[in-house]
C-alpha cells in the first residue's frame, strides 16, 4: 500500500516536472549522459562493461552501491578484500564487481580508487521501477550490497522480487536519523525489513534497527569498515600533476610544526585562521613563555570539503594576517597551504603533528577521524560529530582526541603545540585504537559468502 502510494506520487511529480527535466538535460551537457544512464537507458554500456563471455558467466556478480565520496571510501577495504578472497566463489574465480554511485564526486573518487579493482563503475538508477528493473536485468546480480545509506523503496522491492540477496554493510544510525525513521516508520520499516542482512557498525546501531521493527536475526554488528582502510604512503598519495608531495617544501625550511585541518566547511575556516593568528601573536609577545619562544614555526594545511573554495579561503586567511597559497598552483611561500586538490589529504596527515577534522565546529555531522588517527597524531574535532559519534567517543575515551569549540580552539592549539610529550601520547593512543578495531572487513566478507551460498 505504502509502496503504491509512493510510486503514484513519484509518477505524478515526474509528469509535472517533465518539461523542467528536459530543459535541464538539453541546456547542460554534463547532465545529459548521466541522466539517461540513471533512467535505465545506455544499456549497451552496462552490458559491454560486464564482458559477459562464457567464462565470466560462471562468476558471481556483486552489485555494490555507494552514494558519494564517504561511502565509496568505506567500500575500499571491502573491494580490496574481494580481490584477495577467491574462495568467495565456489570455483575460486574472482567475482565481477559492479559499483554504482549517486554523485559526480563519488564517481570521480571511485574511478581513482577502483580503476583496476572493479569491472564497471556506473551512476545509480533513479528510483523509477522501469529504470531499476533495467539495471537488474542487465547486471543480473547475484547479490546487492549497499554501503551505509541511500535507501530507495523500488530498488529493494524489485531486488527481492528478482530473488537477489541484499545486504547493508557498515550501517549506522545517528540519533537524528533514528528519530526521522521512527516518525516515518510506515515508509522506512518495509525498506529495512527488505534486507536479508543488515551489518551495523555497533551494537547500539543494531539496537536501533531492531527497535524500528527489523527481525533480530537479520541484524548483526560487524564493526566499521573504515578501521580497515590502508591509507597511502606519502609517496603514493602525490597528485598526478605534481611529482612531489604537498609538504615537500618543508625540507627546504627546516623544522616545522604541521597542523592539518581536513574537510572543513563554511564557518570553520575563520575559527581556524583566528586560532592560528592568536597563537602567532602570543608567540611574538615580549612576555611569551620560553616554550613558545623556542617552538618551531607553524604551518597550517587546510583542506576544504569543497575544493572550489580555494581563492575564497586565500582571501579569508589574508584578513587574519596570514599568507596562504593554493596547492593547485604549487604556491608554498606562505604559512598556510590550501589543499584544493583531491587524494592528497592522507599524505599530509602522514607528515602532521596535529589534526582537526572538519564538519564538526558547525552542525554538519563531522567527518571521519580514523584517517589522522591511523597516522598516529592527536585528533581535534568540534561538538557536532553525530555521523561518527562512536568513533569520536572512543577517541575521547582513549585520550587520542579532544573536543574543541570556537572559543577553546586557540587555547587547545597552543597547549598541544607547546607540549610534545602530550602530542606523542595522544597520537599513540589514537593509533592503538584503530589497530584494536581492525578486522571487520573479514567478518563482512564471511557474511557475504554466507548469503551467496544460501541464495
RABELMO-V830600 format. One record per residue. N is the residue number from 1. RES is the residue in three letters. SS is DSSP state (a for helix, b for strand, c for the rest). OMEGA is omega in whole degrees, -180 to 180 (none if undefined). NEAR is the number of other C-alpha atoms within 8 Angstrom. Layout:
n=N res=RES ss=SS omega=OMEGA near=NEAR
n=N res=RES ss=SS omega=OMEGA near=NEAR
This chain:
n=1 res=UNK ss=c omega=180 near=4
n=2 res=UNK ss=a omega=180 near=7
n=3 res=UNK ss=a omega=179 near=8
n=4 res=UNK ss=a omega=177 near=7
n=5 res=UNK ss=a omega=179 near=8
n=6 res=UNK ss=a omega=-179 near=8
n=7 res=UNK ss=a omega=176 near=9
n=8 res=UNK ss=a omega=178 near=8
n=9 res=UNK ss=a omega=-178 near=8
n=10 res=UNK ss=a omega=-180 near=9
n=11 res=UNK ss=a omega=178 near=8
n=12 res=UNK ss=a omega=178 near=8
n=13 res=UNK ss=a omega=179 near=8
n=14 res=UNK ss=a omega=180 near=8
n=15 res=UNK ss=a omega=-178 near=7
n=16 res=UNK ss=a omega=-176 near=7
n=17 res=UNK ss=c omega=-177 near=8
n=18 res=UNK ss=a omega=179 near=8
n=19 res=UNK ss=a omega=179 near=7
n=20 res=UNK ss=a omega=-179 near=7
n=21 res=UNK ss=a omega=-178 near=8
n=22 res=UNK ss=a omega=177 near=8
n=23 res=UNK ss=a omega=179 near=8
n=24 res=UNK ss=a omega=-179 near=9
n=25 res=UNK ss=a omega=-177 near=11
n=26 res=UNK ss=a omega=-175 near=8
n=27 res=UNK ss=a omega=-177 near=6
n=28 res=UNK ss=c omega=-173 near=8
n=29 res=UNK ss=a omega=-175 near=8
n=30 res=UNK ss=a omega=180 near=6
n=31 res=UNK ss=a omega=-170 near=9
n=32 res=UNK ss=a omega=-178 near=10
n=33 res=UNK ss=a omega=-178 near=8
n=34 res=UNK ss=a omega=-177 near=9
n=35 res=UNK ss=a omega=178 near=9
n=36 res=UNK ss=a omega=178 near=10
n=37 res=UNK ss=a omega=-177 near=12
n=38 res=UNK ss=a omega=175 near=12
n=39 res=UNK ss=c omega=178 near=11
n=40 res=UNK ss=c omega=176 near=13
n=41 res=UNK ss=c omega=-177 near=8
n=42 res=UNK ss=c omega=-177 near=8
n=43 res=UNK ss=a omega=-179 near=10
n=44 res=UNK ss=a omega=180 near=6
n=45 res=UNK ss=a omega=-180 near=7
n=46 res=UNK ss=a omega=-176 near=12
n=47 res=UNK ss=a omega=180 near=11
n=48 res=UNK ss=a omega=-178 near=8
n=49 res=UNK ss=a omega=-180 near=8
n=50 res=UNK ss=a omega=178 near=11
n=51 res=UNK ss=c omega=-175 near=7
n=52 res=UNK ss=c omega=174 near=9
n=53 res=UNK ss=c omega=-177 near=6
n=54 res=UNK ss=c omega=-178 near=6
n=55 res=UNK ss=c omega=-176 near=7
n=56 res=UNK ss=a omega=180 near=9
n=57 res=UNK ss=a omega=178 near=8
n=58 res=UNK ss=a omega=-175 near=6
n=59 res=UNK ss=c omega=169 near=11
n=60 res=UNK ss=c omega=175 near=10
n=61 res=UNK ss=b omega=179 near=13
n=62 res=UNK ss=b omega=175 near=13
n=63 res=UNK ss=b omega=179 near=14
n=64 res=UNK ss=b omega=179 near=12
n=65 res=UNK ss=b omega=178 near=12
n=66 res=UNK ss=b omega=-172 near=16
n=67 res=UNK ss=c omega=-174 near=15
n=68 res=UNK ss=c omega=-172 near=13
n=69 res=UNK ss=a omega=-178 near=11
n=70 res=UNK ss=a omega=-179 near=8
n=71 res=UNK ss=a omega=176 near=11
n=72 res=UNK ss=a omega=179 near=15
n=73 res=UNK ss=a omega=178 near=8
n=74 res=UNK ss=a omega=-177 near=13
n=75 res=UNK ss=a omega=-174 near=11
n=76 res=UNK ss=a omega=-179 near=11
n=77 res=UNK ss=a omega=-180 near=13
n=78 res=UNK ss=a omega=-179 near=12
n=79 res=UNK ss=a omega=177 near=9
n=80 res=UNK ss=a omega=-180 near=9
n=81 res=UNK ss=a omega=176 near=11
n=82 res=UNK ss=a omega=-178 near=12
n=83 res=UNK ss=a omega=178 near=10
n=84 res=UNK ss=a omega=-171 near=6
n=85 res=UNK ss=c omega=178 near=8
n=86 res=UNK ss=a omega=180 near=11
n=87 res=UNK ss=a omega=171 near=8
n=88 res=UNK ss=a omega=-179 near=11
n=89 res=UNK ss=c omega=177 near=11
n=90 res=UNK ss=c omega=-179 near=6
n=91 res=UNK ss=c omega=177 near=5
n=92 res=UNK ss=c omega=176 near=8
n=93 res=UNK ss=c omega=-180 near=9
n=94 res=UNK ss=c omega=-180 near=11
n=95 res=UNK ss=c omega=171 near=13
n=96 res=UNK ss=b omega=-178 near=12
n=97 res=UNK ss=b omega=175 near=12
n=98 res=UNK ss=b omega=-180 near=14
n=99 res=UNK ss=b omega=174 near=12
n=100 res=UNK ss=b omega=180 near=13
n=101 res=UNK ss=b omega=-176 near=15
n=102 res=UNK ss=c omega=-177 near=11
n=103 res=UNK ss=c omega=179 near=9
n=104 res=UNK ss=a omega=179 near=7
n=105 res=UNK ss=a omega=177 near=8
n=106 res=UNK ss=a omega=180 near=15
n=107 res=UNK ss=a omega=179 near=15
n=108 res=UNK ss=a omega=178 near=8
n=109 res=UNK ss=a omega=-180 near=10
n=110 res=UNK ss=a omega=-180 near=12
n=111 res=UNK ss=a omega=179 near=9
n=112 res=UNK ss=a omega=-175 near=7
n=113 res=UNK ss=a omega=-170 near=7
n=114 res=UNK ss=c omega=-177 near=9
n=115 res=UNK ss=c omega=-177 near=8
n=116 res=UNK ss=c omega=-173 near=5
n=117 res=UNK ss=c omega=-179 near=9
n=118 res=UNK ss=c omega=-179 near=11
n=119 res=UNK ss=c omega=-171 near=10
n=120 res=UNK ss=b omega=174 near=10
n=121 res=UNK ss=b omega=-175 near=12
n=122 res=UNK ss=b omega=166 near=10
n=123 res=UNK ss=b omega=-178 near=12
n=124 res=UNK ss=c omega=179 near=9
n=125 res=UNK ss=c omega=167 near=12
n=126 res=UNK ss=c omega=-175 near=8
n=127 res=UNK ss=c omega=170 near=10
n=128 res=UNK ss=c omega=-176 near=11
n=129 res=UNK ss=a omega=-178 near=9
n=130 res=UNK ss=a omega=-180 near=8
n=131 res=UNK ss=a omega=-179 near=14
n=132 res=UNK ss=a omega=-179 near=15
n=133 res=UNK ss=a omega=178 near=9
n=134 res=UNK ss=a omega=178 near=10
n=135 res=UNK ss=a omega=-178 near=10
n=136 res=UNK ss=a omega=-179 near=10
n=137 res=UNK ss=a omega=-177 near=7
n=138 res=UNK ss=a omega=-176 near=9
n=139 res=UNK ss=a omega=-177 near=11
n=140 res=UNK ss=c omega=-175 near=7
n=141 res=UNK ss=c omega=173 near=11
n=142 res=UNK ss=c omega=176 near=12
n=143 res=UNK ss=b omega=175 near=13
n=144 res=UNK ss=b omega=-177 near=14
n=145 res=UNK ss=b omega=180 near=12
n=146 res=UNK ss=b omega=-178 near=12
n=147 res=UNK ss=b omega=169 near=16
n=148 res=UNK ss=c omega=-170 near=11
n=149 res=UNK ss=c omega=-179 near=8
n=150 res=UNK ss=c omega=-177 near=5
n=151 res=UNK ss=c omega=180 near=5
n=152 res=UNK ss=c omega=-174 near=8
n=153 res=UNK ss=a omega=-176 near=9
n=154 res=UNK ss=a omega=176 near=11
n=155 res=UNK ss=a omega=-173 near=10
n=156 res=UNK ss=a omega=179 near=12
n=157 res=UNK ss=a omega=-177 near=10
n=158 res=UNK ss=a omega=175 near=11
n=159 res=UNK ss=a omega=178 near=13
n=160 res=UNK ss=a omega=180 near=11
n=161 res=UNK ss=a omega=180 near=7
n=162 res=UNK ss=c omega=176 near=6
n=163 res=UNK ss=c omega=177 near=6
n=164 res=UNK ss=c omega=177 near=12
n=165 res=UNK ss=b omega=-178 near=14
n=166 res=UNK ss=b omega=-179 near=15
n=167 res=UNK ss=b omega=171 near=14
n=168 res=UNK ss=b omega=178 near=14
n=169 res=UNK ss=b omega=180 near=12
n=170 res=UNK ss=b omega=-177 near=14
n=171 res=UNK ss=b omega=178 near=13
n=172 res=UNK ss=c omega=178 near=9
n=173 res=UNK ss=c omega=175 near=8
n=174 res=UNK ss=c omega=179 near=9
n=175 res=UNK ss=a omega=180 near=7
n=176 res=UNK ss=a omega=179 near=6
n=177 res=UNK ss=a omega=-179 near=8
n=178 res=UNK ss=a omega=179 near=10
n=179 res=UNK ss=a omega=179 near=8
n=180 res=UNK ss=a omega=179 near=8
n=181 res=UNK ss=a omega=178 near=11
n=182 res=UNK ss=a omega=-178 near=8
n=183 res=UNK ss=a omega=-179 near=6
n=184 res=UNK ss=c omega=-175 near=8
n=185 res=UNK ss=a omega=-180 near=9
n=186 res=UNK ss=a omega=-180 near=7
n=187 res=UNK ss=a omega=-172 near=8
n=188 res=UNK ss=a omega=-176 near=9
n=189 res=UNK ss=a omega=179 near=12
n=190 res=UNK ss=a omega=179 near=8
n=191 res=UNK ss=a omega=-180 near=13
n=192 res=UNK ss=a omega=-180 near=8
n=193 res=UNK ss=a omega=178 near=10
n=194 res=UNK ss=a omega=-179 near=10
n=195 res=UNK ss=c omega=174 near=13
n=196 res=UNK ss=c omega=179 near=9
n=197 res=UNK ss=b omega=176 near=10
n=198 res=UNK ss=b omega=180 near=12
n=199 res=UNK ss=b omega=-176 near=14
n=200 res=UNK ss=b omega=-177 near=18
n=201 res=UNK ss=c omega=-175 near=12
n=202 res=UNK ss=c omega=176 near=11
n=203 res=UNK ss=a omega=178 near=9
n=204 res=UNK ss=a omega=176 near=6
n=205 res=UNK ss=a omega=177 near=13
n=206 res=UNK ss=a omega=-179 near=12
n=207 res=UNK ss=a omega=-180 near=8
n=208 res=UNK ss=a omega=-178 near=10
n=209 res=UNK ss=a omega=178 near=10
n=210 res=UNK ss=a omega=178 near=11
n=211 res=UNK ss=a omega=178 near=7
n=212 res=UNK ss=c omega=175 near=10
n=213 res=UNK ss=c omega=179 near=8
n=214 res=UNK ss=c omega=178 near=12
n=215 res=UNK ss=c omega=-175 near=8
n=216 res=UNK ss=a omega=-178 near=6
n=217 res=UNK ss=a omega=177 near=5
n=218 res=UNK ss=a omega=-176 near=10
n=219 res=UNK ss=b omega=-179 near=14
n=220 res=UNK ss=b omega=177 near=11
n=221 res=UNK ss=b omega=-178 near=11
n=222 res=UNK ss=c omega=178 near=12
n=223 res=UNK ss=c omega=-176 near=10
n=224 res=UNK ss=c omega=-179 near=12
n=225 res=UNK ss=a omega=-176 near=13
n=226 res=UNK ss=a omega=175 near=9
n=227 res=UNK ss=a omega=-177 near=12
n=228 res=UNK ss=a omega=-179 near=11
n=229 res=UNK ss=c omega=174 near=9
n=230 res=UNK ss=c omega=-177 near=5
n=231 res=UNK ss=c omega=-177 near=6
n=232 res=UNK ss=c omega=175 near=9
n=233 res=UNK ss=c omega=179 near=9
n=234 res=UNK ss=c omega=-177 near=12
n=235 res=UNK ss=c omega=-176 near=9
n=236 res=UNK ss=c omega=-170 near=6
n=237 res=UNK ss=c omega=-178 near=12
n=238 res=UNK ss=c omega=-180 near=14
n=239 res=UNK ss=c omega=-178 near=12
n=240 res=UNK ss=c omega=-179 near=5
n=241 res=UNK ss=c omega=-177 near=4
n=242 res=UNK ss=c omega=-177 near=7
n=243 res=UNK ss=c omega=-178 near=7
n=244 res=UNK ss=c omega=179 near=8
n=245 res=UNK ss=c omega=-176 near=13
n=246 res=UNK ss=c omega=-176 near=10
n=247 res=UNK ss=c omega=180 near=7
n=248 res=UNK ss=c omega=-179 near=7
n=249 res=UNK ss=c omega=-178 near=8
n=250 res=UNK ss=a omega=-180 near=9
n=251 res=UNK ss=a omega=180 near=7
n=252 res=UNK ss=a omega=-174 near=5
n=253 res=UNK ss=a omega=-179 near=7
n=254 res=UNK ss=c omega=-177 near=6
n=255 res=UNK ss=c omega=178 near=8
n=256 res=UNK ss=b omega=169 near=10
n=257 res=UNK ss=b omega=-175 near=11
n=258 res=UNK ss=b omega=175 near=12
n=259 res=UNK ss=b omega=-179 near=13
n=260 res=UNK ss=b omega=177 near=14
n=261 res=UNK ss=b omega=-173 near=13
n=262 res=UNK ss=b omega=174 near=13
n=263 res=UNK ss=b omega=-179 near=12
n=264 res=UNK ss=b omega=180 near=14
n=265 res=UNK ss=c omega=177 near=12
n=266 res=UNK ss=c omega=-179 near=5
n=267 res=UNK ss=c omega=180 near=7
n=268 res=UNK ss=c omega=-174 near=12
n=269 res=UNK ss=a omega=-180 near=10
n=270 res=UNK ss=a omega=177 near=9
n=271 res=UNK ss=a omega=180 near=10
n=272 res=UNK ss=a omega=180 near=10
n=273 res=UNK ss=a omega=179 near=11
n=274 res=UNK ss=a omega=179 near=10
n=275 res=UNK ss=a omega=178 near=12
n=276 res=UNK ss=a omega=180 near=9
n=277 res=UNK ss=a omega=178 near=11
n=278 res=UNK ss=a omega=179 near=9
n=279 res=UNK ss=a omega=-179 near=11
n=280 res=UNK ss=a omega=179 near=8
n=281 res=UNK ss=a omega=179 near=8
n=282 res=UNK ss=a omega=-179 near=8
n=283 res=UNK ss=a omega=-176 near=10
n=284 res=UNK ss=a omega=178 near=8
n=285 res=UNK ss=c omega=180 near=7
n=286 res=UNK ss=c omega=-178 near=4
n=287 res=UNK ss=c omega=179 near=4
n=288 res=UNK ss=c omega=179 near=10
n=289 res=UNK ss=c omega=180 near=7
n=290 res=UNK ss=a omega=180 near=6
n=291 res=UNK ss=a omega=179 near=7
n=292 res=UNK ss=a omega=-178 near=9
n=293 res=UNK ss=a omega=-176 near=9
n=294 res=UNK ss=a omega=-176 near=6
n=295 res=UNK ss=c omega=176 near=8
n=296 res=UNK ss=c omega=179 near=7
n=297 res=UNK ss=b omega=-178 near=7
n=298 res=UNK ss=b omega=173 near=9
n=299 res=UNK ss=b omega=178 near=11
n=300 res=UNK ss=b omega=172 near=11
n=301 res=UNK ss=b omega=-177 near=13
n=302 res=UNK ss=b omega=-179 near=12
n=303 res=UNK ss=b omega=-180 near=14
n=304 res=UNK ss=b omega=177 near=14
n=305 res=UNK ss=c omega=177 near=8
n=306 res=UNK ss=c omega=-175 near=7
n=307 res=UNK ss=a omega=-179 near=11
n=308 res=UNK ss=a omega=-180 near=6
n=309 res=UNK ss=a omega=-175 near=9
n=310 res=UNK ss=a omega=-178 near=12
n=311 res=UNK ss=a omega=178 near=8
n=312 res=UNK ss=a omega=-177 near=7
n=313 res=UNK ss=a omega=174 near=10
n=314 res=UNK ss=a omega=179 near=13
n=315 res=UNK ss=a omega=180 near=8
n=316 res=UNK ss=a omega=178 near=9
n=317 res=UNK ss=a omega=179 near=14
n=318 res=UNK ss=a omega=180 near=10
n=319 res=UNK ss=a omega=175 near=7
n=320 res=UNK ss=c omega=178 near=9
n=321 res=UNK ss=c omega=-178 near=7
n=322 res=UNK ss=c omega=177 near=12
n=323 res=UNK ss=c omega=-177 near=11
n=324 res=UNK ss=b omega=177 near=13
n=325 res=UNK ss=b omega=-179 near=14
n=326 res=UNK ss=b omega=176 near=15
n=327 res=UNK ss=a omega=-179 near=13
n=328 res=UNK ss=a omega=177 near=8
n=329 res=UNK ss=a omega=-179 near=6
n=330 res=UNK ss=c omega=-180 near=7
n=331 res=UNK ss=c omega=-173 near=10
n=332 res=UNK ss=c omega=-176 near=10
n=333 res=UNK ss=c omega=-174 near=7
n=334 res=UNK ss=c omega=178 near=10
n=335 res=UNK ss=c omega=-177 near=11
n=336 res=UNK ss=b omega=174 near=13
n=337 res=UNK ss=b omega=177 near=15
n=338 res=UNK ss=b omega=-177 near=15
n=339 res=UNK ss=c omega=-178 near=15
n=340 res=UNK ss=c omega=177 near=13
n=341 res=UNK ss=c omega=179 near=9
n=342 res=UNK ss=c omega=171 near=7
n=343 res=UNK ss=c omega=-176 near=8
n=344 res=UNK ss=c omega=-177 near=13
n=345 res=UNK ss=a omega=-179 near=10
n=346 res=UNK ss=a omega=-179 near=14
n=347 res=UNK ss=a omega=177 near=15
n=348 res=UNK ss=a omega=176 near=13
n=349 res=UNK ss=a omega=-178 near=13
n=350 res=UNK ss=c omega=-179 near=10
n=351 res=UNK ss=c omega=-173 near=9
n=352 res=UNK ss=c omega=173 near=12
n=353 res=UNK ss=c omega=-175 near=10
n=354 res=UNK ss=b omega=-179 near=12
n=355 res=UNK ss=b omega=170 near=15
n=356 res=UNK ss=b omega=180 near=11
n=357 res=UNK ss=b omega=-174 near=17
n=358 res=UNK ss=c omega=-176 near=15
n=359 res=UNK ss=c omega=-173 near=17
n=360 res=UNK ss=c omega=172 near=15
n=361 res=UNK ss=c omega=174 near=13
n=362 res=UNK ss=c omega=-173 near=10
n=363 res=UNK ss=c omega=178 near=8
n=364 res=UNK ss=c omega=178 near=8
n=365 res=UNK ss=c omega=178 near=11
n=366 res=UNK ss=c omega=176 near=16
n=367 res=UNK ss=c omega=-170 near=12
n=368 res=UNK ss=c omega=180 near=7
n=369 res=UNK ss=c omega=-177 near=11
n=370 res=UNK ss=a omega=-176 near=10
n=371 res=UNK ss=a omega=177 near=10
n=372 res=UNK ss=a omega=180 near=14
n=373 res=UNK ss=a omega=179 near=15
n=374 res=UNK ss=a omega=-180 near=11
n=375 res=UNK ss=c omega=172 near=10
n=376 res=UNK ss=c omega=176 near=12
n=377 res=UNK ss=c omega=178 near=19
n=378 res=UNK ss=b omega=-177 near=17
n=379 res=UNK ss=b omega=174 near=16
n=380 res=UNK ss=b omega=174 near=12
n=381 res=UNK ss=b omega=-179 near=15
n=382 res=UNK ss=c omega=-176 near=15
n=383 res=UNK ss=c omega=-175 near=9
n=384 res=UNK ss=c omega=-178 near=12
n=385 res=UNK ss=c omega=-175 near=15
n=386 res=UNK ss=a omega=-177 near=9
n=387 res=UNK ss=a omega=179 near=8
n=388 res=UNK ss=a omega=-174 near=12
n=389 res=UNK ss=a omega=-177 near=9
n=390 res=UNK ss=a omega=-180 near=6
n=391 res=UNK ss=a omega=179 near=9
n=392 res=UNK ss=a omega=179 near=11
n=393 res=UNK ss=a omega=-180 near=8
n=394 res=UNK ss=a omega=179 near=9
n=395 res=UNK ss=a omega=177 near=13
n=396 res=UNK ss=a omega=-177 near=11
n=397 res=UNK ss=a omega=-179 near=7
n=398 res=UNK ss=c omega=180 near=10
n=399 res=UNK ss=c omega=175 near=10
n=400 res=UNK ss=c omega=-180 near=17
n=401 res=UNK ss=b omega=178 near=14
n=402 res=UNK ss=b omega=172 near=11
n=403 res=UNK ss=b omega=178 near=9
n=404 res=UNK ss=c omega=174 near=13
n=405 res=UNK ss=c omega=177 near=9
n=406 res=UNK ss=c omega=-178 near=7
n=407 res=UNK ss=c omega=-174 near=6
n=408 res=UNK ss=c omega=-174 near=8
n=409 res=UNK ss=a omega=-177 near=12
n=410 res=UNK ss=a omega=-179 near=13
n=411 res=UNK ss=a omega=180 near=8
n=412 res=UNK ss=a omega=178 near=9
n=413 res=UNK ss=a omega=-178 near=10
n=414 res=UNK ss=a omega=-177 near=9
n=415 res=UNK ss=a omega=-180 near=8
n=416 res=UNK ss=a omega=179 near=10
n=417 res=UNK ss=a omega=179 near=10
n=418 res=UNK ss=a omega=-171 near=9
n=419 res=UNK ss=c omega=-178 near=8
n=420 res=UNK ss=a omega=-179 near=8
n=421 res=UNK ss=a omega=178 near=6
n=422 res=UNK ss=a omega=178 near=8
n=423 res=UNK ss=a omega=-179 near=14
n=424 res=UNK ss=a omega=-179 near=10
n=425 res=UNK ss=a omega=178 near=9
n=426 res=UNK ss=a omega=180 near=14
n=427 res=UNK ss=a omega=178 near=15
n=428 res=UNK ss=a omega=179 near=11
n=429 res=UNK ss=a omega=179 near=12
n=430 res=UNK ss=a omega=-180 near=19
n=431 res=UNK ss=a omega=180 near=14
n=432 res=UNK ss=a omega=178 near=8
n=433 res=UNK ss=a omega=-180 near=11
n=434 res=UNK ss=a omega=-178 near=12
n=435 res=UNK ss=a omega=-179 near=9
n=436 res=UNK ss=a omega=-174 near=6
n=437 res=UNK ss=a omega=180 near=10
n=438 res=UNK ss=c omega=179 near=9
n=439 res=UNK ss=c omega=-179 near=8
n=440 res=UNK ss=a omega=-177 near=13
n=441 res=UNK ss=a omega=177 near=12
n=442 res=UNK ss=a omega=179 near=8
n=443 res=UNK ss=a omega=177 near=9
n=444 res=UNK ss=a omega=-180 near=12
n=445 res=UNK ss=a omega=179 near=12
n=446 res=UNK ss=a omega=179 near=8
n=447 res=UNK ss=a omega=179 near=8
n=448 res=UNK ss=a omega=176 near=9
n=449 res=UNK ss=a omega=179 near=9
n=450 res=UNK ss=a omega=179 near=8
n=451 res=UNK ss=a omega=179 near=10
n=452 res=UNK ss=a omega=-179 near=10
n=453 res=UNK ss=a omega=-177 near=6
n=454 res=UNK ss=a omega=-176 near=5
n=455 res=UNK ss=c omega=none near=7
